[in-house]
Amino acid sequence: MGSSVDAMRKEFLAAEPALKRLDLEMERMKFNPRLPASVDAARAKVSKVIERLMGDFKGNPVLGPLTEELKSQYLESIKIRVANAKRAA
């Protein structure tokens, strides 16, 4: 049992830099919420960055679902910014 715990710990430690990088890249992402092409590009970038940084962890029973939840949150954030831009117009 110790070996599976050790393996899980190693995977979490390996994921930590990827999670930090993901957060930084998402914070830096700029798009115009009033331009559909810009919004589409931002959505595509979310998927691409998550796949690039977190793809190796898909099979992990904790990190896999966490990755999907993060993707959902980032996409929801884009959706909210678009809705806010429409209301402000």
C-alpha positions as CSV (number, residue, x, y, z in Angstrom):
1,M,0.0,0.0,0.0
2,G,2.9,2.3,0.7
3,S,4.0,2.2,-2.9
4,S,0.7,3.4,-4.2
5,V,0.7,6.3,-1.7
6,D,4.3,7.1,-2.7
7,A,3.3,7.0,-6.4
8,M,0.4,9.3,-5.7
9,R,2.6,11.7,-3.8
10,K,5.1,11.8,-6.6
11,E,2.4,12.5,-9.1
12,F,1.0,15.4,-7.0
13,L,4.5,16.8,-6.6
14,A,5.0,16.5,-10.4
15,A,1.7,18.3,-11.0
16,E,2.4,21.2,-8.7
17,P,4.6,23.2,-11.2
18,A,2.1,22.4,-14.0
19,L,-0.8,23.8,-11.9
20,K,1.1,26.9,-11.1
21,R,2.0,27.4,-14.7
22,L,-1.6,26.9,-15.7
23,D,-2.8,29.5,-13.3
24,L,-0.2,32.0,-14.6
25,E,-1.1,31.4,-18.2
26,M,-4.8,31.8,-17.5
27,E,-4.2,35.0,-15.6
28,R,-2.3,36.4,-18.5
29,M,-4.8,35.4,-21.1
30,K,-6.3,38.5,-22.8
31,F,-9.3,38.5,-25.1
32,N,-12.0,40.9,-26.2
33,P,-15.3,39.7,-24.8
34,R,-17.2,41.6,-27.4
35,L,-15.5,39.9,-30.4
36,P,-16.8,36.3,-31.0
37,A,-13.6,35.3,-32.7
38,S,-11.5,36.5,-29.7
39,V,-13.8,34.6,-27.4
40,D,-13.5,31.5,-29.5
41,A,-9.7,31.8,-29.5
42,A,-9.7,32.2,-25.7
43,R,-11.8,29.1,-25.3
44,A,-9.5,27.1,-27.6
45,K,-6.5,28.4,-25.7
46,V,-8.0,27.2,-22.4
47,S,-8.4,23.7,-23.8
48,K,-4.9,23.7,-25.5
49,V,-3.1,25.0,-22.4
50,I,-4.8,22.5,-20.1
51,E,-4.1,19.7,-22.4
52,R,-0.4,20.7,-22.7
53,L,0.2,21.2,-19.0
54,M,-2.2,18.7,-17.4
55,G,-2.6,16.0,-20.1
56,D,-0.2,13.7,-18.4
57,F,-2.4,13.6,-15.3
58,K,-5.7,12.6,-16.9
59,G,-5.5,9.1,-15.6
60,N,-5.0,10.2,-12.0
61,P,-8.1,9.6,-9.9
62,V,-7.8,13.0,-8.2
63,L,-5.9,15.2,-10.7
64,G,-7.9,14.0,-13.7
65,P,-11.2,15.3,-12.3
66,L,-9.5,18.4,-10.9
67,T,-8.2,19.2,-14.3
68,E,-11.7,18.9,-15.8
69,E,-13.1,21.1,-13.0
70,L,-10.4,23.8,-13.6
71,K,-11.2,23.7,-17.3
72,S,-14.8,24.2,-16.6
73,Q,-14.1,27.1,-14.2
74,Y,-11.8,28.9,-16.8
75,L,-14.5,28.5,-19.5
76,E,-17.2,29.7,-17.1
77,S,-15.0,32.8,-16.4
78,I,-14.9,33.6,-20.1
79,K,-18.7,33.2,-20.3
80,I,-19.2,35.6,-17.4
81,R,-16.9,38.2,-19.0
82,V,-18.8,37.9,-22.2
83,A,-22.2,38.3,-20.4
84,N,-20.8,41.3,-18.4
85,A,-19.6,42.9,-21.6
86,K,-23.0,42.5,-23.2
87,R,-24.8,44.0,-20.2
88,A,-22.3,47.0,-20.2
89,A,-22.9,47.7,-23.9
